[in-house]
Amino acid sequence: MSVLLLALLIVIVLFVLGFAVVKFLIWVAIVLAIIWVIGFFVRGVEGSRWYRW
C-alpha cells in the first residue's frame, strides 16, 4: 500500500513540476516574441536588420 502511495505522490510531483516548466517556457516565449516585434518595428531605414545572423 505504501509503495502505491509513494508512486502516486511521485506522479503528482512530476505532473506539477512539468506544468510549472511549461508555464515558465510559455512566459519566456511571450517575452521573446515581444522583443522580436519591438525589434521588427524599431529597425532602421532601408530595411536594415537590427540583429546579425
N, CA, C and O atoms as a GROMACS GRO file, in nm:
protein
  212
    1MET      N    1   0.083  -0.120   0.000
    1MET     CA    2   0.000   0.000   0.000
    1MET      C    3   0.087   0.126   0.000
    1MET      O    4   0.058   0.222  -0.072
    2SER      N    5   0.194   0.125   0.080
    2SER     CA    6   0.280   0.244   0.087
    2SER      C    7   0.354   0.265  -0.046
    2SER      O    8   0.383   0.379  -0.082
    3VAL      N    9   0.385   0.157  -0.117
    3VAL     CA   10   0.450   0.171  -0.247
    3VAL      C   11   0.356   0.238  -0.347
    3VAL      O   12   0.399   0.322  -0.426
    4LEU      N   13   0.230   0.203  -0.342
    4LEU     CA   14   0.132   0.265  -0.430
    4LEU      C   15   0.116   0.414  -0.399
    4LEU      O   16   0.107   0.496  -0.491
    5LEU      N   17   0.112   0.448  -0.272
    5LEU     CA   18   0.102   0.589  -0.234
    5LEU      C   19   0.227   0.666  -0.273
    5LEU      O   20   0.219   0.781  -0.317
    6LEU      N   21   0.342   0.604  -0.258
    6LEU     CA   22   0.467   0.668  -0.298
    6LEU      C   23   0.470   0.691  -0.449
    6LEU      O   24   0.510   0.798  -0.495
    7ALA      N   25   0.426   0.592  -0.525
    7ALA     CA   26   0.422   0.608  -0.670
    7ALA      C   27   0.324   0.718  -0.710
    7ALA      O   28   0.353   0.798  -0.798
    8LEU      N   29   0.210   0.724  -0.646
    8LEU     CA   30   0.112   0.828  -0.673
    8LEU      C   31   0.168   0.966  -0.639
    8LEU      O   32   0.147   1.062  -0.713
    9LEU      N   33   0.238   0.976  -0.529
    9LEU     CA   34   0.300   1.102  -0.489
    9LEU      C   35   0.405   1.146  -0.591
    9LEU      O   36   0.412   1.264  -0.626
   10ILE      N   37   0.485   1.052  -0.639
   10ILE     CA   38   0.587   1.085  -0.740
   10ILE      C   39   0.521   1.133  -0.868
   10ILE      O   40   0.568   1.229  -0.930
   11VAL      N   41   0.414   1.067  -0.910
   11VAL     CA   42   0.344   1.108  -1.031
   11VAL      C   43   0.286   1.248  -1.015
   11VAL      O   44   0.296   1.330  -1.107
   12ILE      N   45   0.228   1.276  -0.901
   12ILE     CA   46   0.170   1.410  -0.877
   12ILE      C   47   0.279   1.517  -0.878
   12ILE      O   48   0.262   1.623  -0.937
   13VAL      N   49   0.391   1.489  -0.812
   13VAL     CA   50   0.502   1.586  -0.807
   13VAL      C   51   0.557   1.612  -0.947
   13VAL      O   52   0.582   1.727  -0.984
   14LEU      N   53   0.576   1.506  -1.027
   14LEU     CA   54   0.627   1.524  -1.162
   14LEU      C   55   0.527   1.601  -1.249
   14LEU      O   56   0.568   1.681  -1.333
   15PHE      N   57   0.398   1.577  -1.230
   15PHE     CA   58   0.297   1.649  -1.306
   15PHE      C   59   0.301   1.798  -1.273
   15PHE      O   60   0.294   1.882  -1.362
   16VAL      N   61   0.310   1.830  -1.145
   16VAL     CA   62   0.315   1.970  -1.103
   16VAL      C   63   0.441   2.038  -1.155
   16VAL      O   64   0.435   2.151  -1.203
   17LEU      N   65   0.555   1.970  -1.145
   17LEU     CA   66   0.679   2.027  -1.195
   17LEU      C   67   0.673   2.048  -1.346
   17LEU      O   68   0.718   2.150  -1.397
   18GLY      N   69   0.618   1.951  -1.417
   18GLY     CA   70   0.605   1.965  -1.562
   18GLY      C   71   0.516   2.081  -1.600
   18GLY      O   72   0.546   2.154  -1.694
   19PHE      N   73   0.406   2.098  -1.528
   19PHE     CA   74   0.316   2.210  -1.554
   19PHE      C   75   0.387   2.343  -1.529
   19PHE      O   76   0.370   2.438  -1.605
   20ALA      N   77   0.467   2.350  -1.422
   20ALA     CA   78   0.539   2.473  -1.389
   20ALA      C   79   0.643   2.505  -1.498
   20ALA      O   80   0.661   2.621  -1.535
   21VAL      N   81   0.710   2.402  -1.547
   21VAL     CA   82   0.811   2.424  -1.651
   21VAL      C   83   0.745   2.472  -1.780
   21VAL      O   84   0.796   2.562  -1.846
   22VAL      N   85   0.633   2.412  -1.817
   22VAL     CA   86   0.563   2.455  -1.938
   22VAL      C   87   0.514   2.598  -1.924
   22VAL      O   88   0.523   2.676  -2.018
   23LYS      N   89   0.462   2.633  -1.807
   23LYS     CA   90   0.416   2.770  -1.784
   23LYS      C   91   0.534   2.869  -1.794
   23LYS      O   92   0.520   2.976  -1.853
   24PHE      N   93   0.648   2.832  -1.739
   24PHE     CA   94   0.767   2.916  -1.747
   24PHE      C   95   0.812   2.933  -1.892
   24PHE      O   96   0.845   3.043  -1.934
   25LEU      N   97   0.812   2.825  -1.969
   25LEU     CA   98   0.854   2.833  -2.108
   25LEU      C   99   0.758   2.916  -2.192
   25LEU      O  100   0.800   2.983  -2.286
   26ILE      N  101   0.630   2.912  -2.159
   26ILE     CA  102   0.534   2.997  -2.230
   26ILE      C  103   0.563   3.144  -2.203
   26ILE      O  104   0.557   3.226  -2.295
   27TRP      N  105   0.594   3.179  -2.079
   27TRP     CA  106   0.629   3.319  -2.047
   27TRP      C  107   0.757   3.360  -2.118
   27TRP      O  108   0.766   3.474  -2.166
   28VAL      N  109   0.856   3.272  -2.126
   28VAL     CA  110   0.979   3.303  -2.199
   28VAL      C  111   0.948   3.328  -2.346
   28VAL      O  112   1.001   3.421  -2.406
   29ALA      N  113   0.862   3.244  -2.405
   29ALA     CA  114   0.826   3.261  -2.545
   29ALA      C  115   0.753   3.394  -2.568
   29ALA      O  116   0.774   3.460  -2.669
   30ILE      N  117   0.667   3.433  -2.475
   30ILE     CA  118   0.595   3.560  -2.488
   30ILE      C  119   0.692   3.677  -2.483
   30ILE      O  120   0.682   3.770  -2.563
   31VAL      N  121   0.787   3.673  -2.389
   31VAL     CA  122   0.886   3.781  -2.377
   31VAL      C  123   0.971   3.790  -2.504
   31VAL      O  124   0.995   3.900  -2.554
   32LEU      N  125   1.016   3.676  -2.555
   32LEU     CA  126   1.098   3.677  -2.676
   32LEU      C  127   1.018   3.726  -2.796
   32LEU      O  128   1.072   3.796  -2.882
   33ALA      N  129   0.890   3.692  -2.804
   33ALA     CA  130   0.807   3.740  -2.914
   33ALA      C  131   0.790   3.892  -2.906
   33ALA      O  132   0.791   3.960  -3.008
   34ILE      N  133   0.774   3.944  -2.785
   34ILE     CA  134   0.760   4.090  -2.769
   34ILE      C  135   0.889   4.160  -2.811
   34ILE      O  136   0.885   4.262  -2.879
   35ILE      N  137   1.004   4.105  -2.771
   35ILE     CA  138   1.132   4.163  -2.810
   35ILE      C  139   1.148   4.159  -2.961
   35ILE      O  140   1.197   4.255  -3.021
   36TRP      N  141   1.107   4.048  -3.024
   36TRP     CA  142   1.117   4.037  -3.170
   36TRP      C  143   1.030   4.141  -3.239
   36TRP      O  144   1.072   4.203  -3.337
   37VAL      N  145   0.906   4.160  -3.189
   37VAL     CA  146   0.814   4.257  -3.251
   37VAL      C  147   0.868   4.398  -3.234
   37VAL      O  148   0.862   4.479  -3.327
   38ILE      N  149   0.922   4.429  -3.117
   38ILE     CA  150   0.980   4.562  -3.096
   38ILE      C  151   1.097   4.582  -3.191
   38ILE      O  152   1.108   4.688  -3.253
   39GLY      N  153   1.183   4.484  -3.204
   39GLY     CA  154   1.295   4.494  -3.297
   39GLY      C  155   1.249   4.506  -3.442
   39GLY      O  156   1.314   4.573  -3.522
   40PHE      N  157   1.140   4.442  -3.474
   40PHE     CA  158   1.087   4.449  -3.611
   40PHE      C  159   1.042   4.591  -3.644
   40PHE      O  160   1.065   4.638  -3.755
   41PHE      N  161   0.979   4.659  -3.548
   41PHE     CA  162   0.928   4.794  -3.574
   41PHE      C  163   1.033   4.903  -3.551
   41PHE      O  164   1.016   5.014  -3.600
   42VAL      N  165   1.139   4.873  -3.478
   42VAL     CA  166   1.239   4.974  -3.447
   42VAL      C  167   1.354   4.974  -3.548
   42VAL      O  168   1.439   5.063  -3.546
   43ARG      N  169   1.356   4.876  -3.635
   43ARG     CA  170   1.467   4.867  -3.730
   43ARG      C  171   1.480   4.996  -3.810
   43ARG      O  172   1.384   5.070  -3.830
   44GLY      N  173   1.601   5.019  -3.854
   44GLY     CA  174   1.630   5.144  -3.923
   44GLY      C  175   1.571   5.150  -4.062
   44GLY      O  176   1.500   5.060  -4.106
   45VAL      N  177   1.603   5.258  -4.130
   45VAL     CA  178   1.555   5.277  -4.267
   45VAL      C  179   1.625   5.178  -4.358
   45VAL      O  180   1.722   5.112  -4.319
   46GLU      N  181   1.574   5.166  -4.479
   46GLU     CA  182   1.626   5.077  -4.582
   46GLU      C  183   1.613   4.930  -4.542
   46GLU      O  184   1.679   4.845  -4.600
   47GLY      N  185   1.530   4.900  -4.443
   47GLY     CA  186   1.507   4.762  -4.406
   47GLY      C  187   1.627   4.693  -4.346
   47GLY      O  188   1.638   4.570  -4.352
   48SER      N  189   1.718   4.770  -4.289
   48SER     CA  190   1.836   4.707  -4.229
   48SER      C  191   1.796   4.624  -4.109
   48SER      O  192   1.699   4.656  -4.040
   49ARG      N  193   1.871   4.519  -4.083
   49ARG     CA  194   1.837   4.429  -3.974
   49ARG      C  195   1.895   4.480  -3.843
   49ARG      O  196   2.006   4.534  -3.840
   50TRP      N  197   1.820   4.463  -3.737
   50TRP     CA  198   1.868   4.503  -3.603
   50TRP      C  199   1.944   4.391  -3.537
   50TRP      O  200   1.997   4.410  -3.427
   51TYR      N  201   1.951   4.276  -3.601
   51TYR     CA  202   2.026   4.162  -3.547
   51TYR      C  203   2.128   4.118  -3.652
   51TYR      O  204   2.116   4.153  -3.770
   52ARG      N  205   2.226   4.042  -3.611
   52ARG     CA  206   2.328   3.993  -3.703
   52ARG      C  207   2.326   3.842  -3.704
   52ARG      O  208   2.355   3.779  -3.602
   53TRP      N  209   2.291   3.782  -3.817
   53TRP     CA  210   2.286   3.638  -3.831
   53TRP      C  211   2.396   3.593  -3.923
   53TRP      O  212   2.410   3.473  -3.949
   0.00000   0.00000   0.00000
